[in-house]
Amino acid sequence: MPESKKTFYVTTPIYYPSGDLHIGHTYTTVAADTLTRFKKQQGYDAYMLTGTDEHGQKIQKLAEAAGVTPKAYVDKTVAKIKDLWKLMNINYSQFIRTTDEEHVKSVQKIFKRFYEQGDIYKGTYEGWYCTPCESFWTETQLVDGKCPDCGRPVERAHEEAYFFKMSKYADRLLQYIEDHPGFIQPESRKNEMINNFIKPGLQDLCVSRTSFNWGIPVDFDPGHVVYVWIDALSNYITALGYLNDKPQLMDKYWPADLHLVGKDIIRFHTIYWPIMLMALDLPLPKTVYGHGWILLKGGKMSKSVGNVVDPVELAEKYGVDPLRYHVLKEMKYGSDGVYNEDLLVANINSDLANDLGNLLSRTIAMTVKYFGGVIPATQRAGDHDDELKQTAKAAIEAYASYMDQLDFSRALQAIWKLIGRANKYIDETEPWVLGKDDTQKDRLAAVLYNLTETLRIVSVLIAPAIPETAEKMSGILNLTPDIQTWDSIQTFGQYPVGTEVKKCAPLYPRIDVKQYQKEQAEKEKAQKAKAQKEKKAKSKADPQTPGIITIDDFGKVKMRVAEVLSCEKHPDADKLLVFQLDFGDEKRQIVSGIAKWYKPEELVGKKIIACTNLKPIKLRGVDSNGMILSAEKDGALRVLTVDGDMPAGSDVG
């Protein structure tokens, strides 16, 4: 039997189909595809998984607004996502959807196993919920009363739910991370997870919902659906057949070699997910790499915020390979990148058209001119040959090392260092001078052979990142499959003498920068005019009467029911009372100027209404975090209370 290949299993996050994907999602998927192609070059049996996370409250609301079922809504969006990956030349091995029947069945089995093992229990969740981010937050985690991740308004959540006992596995997880330094990459993300989340103490995790029904049903408790963590994260093993009747892929590829994710979801993949795997008694993935964000001038690019760059538009305008090259080059290892269309144009003109394109065009043109496209076998070595060959050897080694480190930007730089050296070699050897001297034909043949061989090596190196370009070069150089392998470039001089090269058009036509700048200026002018027109139309449709506020203005005020636990006179102000209030999920101190109308003991036990998102202040030296609401007329004042027995923490509005 032949020896089986080494395996390599890489995953992207499964994307949320609430709308079109942006260039940030494209970077993650292009990076995973590039790495998969590289591993296949090296002889690995590489398997790439991507897909979509299709359940949740946000999808249900969007579907209701569109007047369709949630499944119909996601079907349409998923089709567009698949079209995007086809356009971007993504060669994934499997596309999983969390609505797939096999995934649903496996998740139900996983949830039930957790319950039977005592890892999850039923309780009640009270707190704040951000629908776009699908995240729960405590009062103290909110920023100005809004979601700390996306900055959008949050909703009060109070519902029955199942919880996973995260703390049960916290010590074991911490020990694992410390024993496996490569598990969380880059290093800065590891320190963040340990110091900000694990060591301060893990809270139990809400893993089911009852306030909506678009999700995988908990089969032993009707009314509950499995919440995102167990549903979405489990895709990495359910896709391989875990807990179904076809576990062959699971046996072959698990544990994953790499989970490639954005830094905003690394917490879920390095805390929640490994703890779930420990509970299932499964090995953990070898590495979770949290890459940076692609930023705009205004900050993080996000579907939920709406400030996104459309990769389809860019690919159709500039080409797929230029876009792949650009995102891989400009996202430095572990850092954020900034989207800049000017830089994309510069990369096309400088790196692709000038450096690579000119090297190919000049080499082919001179080979055709001086030798009819076929380099003869009689060759004479000379100055600079060895340096070019050494640069090629060093570039191959550096490229492979950087790819294994997931430093795609430096991997490309290593290739372009070789391209730069080859262009310099042309200037040093001056083939156009050699071509005028019949006694130098053998030297000219050696120079053009070395350049052609360098281009062969370059075509193999760039194939994972920009495969269409590599394929074009292969056709021009007339390469056979046996000299397009990783092994074939380990030795300089494998290009067969006597091979005929083909005349070629420019690999990448230069972009007219002046024309581009003119178009950009017109585009910006049109965008400003459109924004001004929309602002004017909105102002006309919604005139601002003095003193009138919008529903959005009102929504900024957060009011909740609170029970008065204690009330005392202010130590340094006769008009002030100091309240200790219970809001259900937290306790607060509020100072109120109502001592003229109430004795402290009259208010203890009452259910009152308070504003909870005012900026905390000190009143005569005592901290006050909110405002108690009251009604006043003709010198009389009464504190606002609720009708009936509403629980502390209930929203008012």
Secondary structure, 3 states (H helix, E strand, C coil): CCCCCCEEEEEEEEECCCCCCCHHHHHHHHHHHHHHHHHHHCCCEEEEEEEECCCCHHHHHHHHHHCCCHHHHHHHHHHHHHHHHHHCCCCCCEEEECCCHHHHHHHHHHHHHHHHHCCEEEEEEEEEEECCCCEEECHHHCECCECCCCCCECEEEEEEEEEECHHHHHHHHHHHHHHCCCCEECHHHHHHHHHHHHCCCCCCEECEECCCCCCEECCCCCCCEECHHHHHHCHHHHCCCCCCCCCHHHHHHCCCCEEEEEHHHHHHHHHHHHHHHHHCCCCCCCCEEEECCEEECCEECCCCCCCCCCHHHHHHHHCHHHHHHHHHHHCCCCCCEECCHHHHHHHHHHHHHHHHHHHHHHHHHHHHHHHCCECCCCCCCCCCHHHHHHHHHHHHHHHHHHHHCCCHHHHHHHHHHHHHHHHHHHHHHCHHHHCCCHHHHHHHHHHHHHHHHHHHHHHHHHCCCCHHHHHHHHHHHCCCHHHCCCHHHHCCCCCCCCCECCCCCCCCCCCCHHHHHHHHHHHHHHHHHHHHHHHHHHHHHCCCCCCCCCHHHHHCCCEEEEEEEEEEECCCCCCCEEEEEECCCCEEEEEECCCCCCCHHHHCCCEEEEECCCCCEEECCEEECCEECEEEECCEEEECECCCCCCCCCEEC
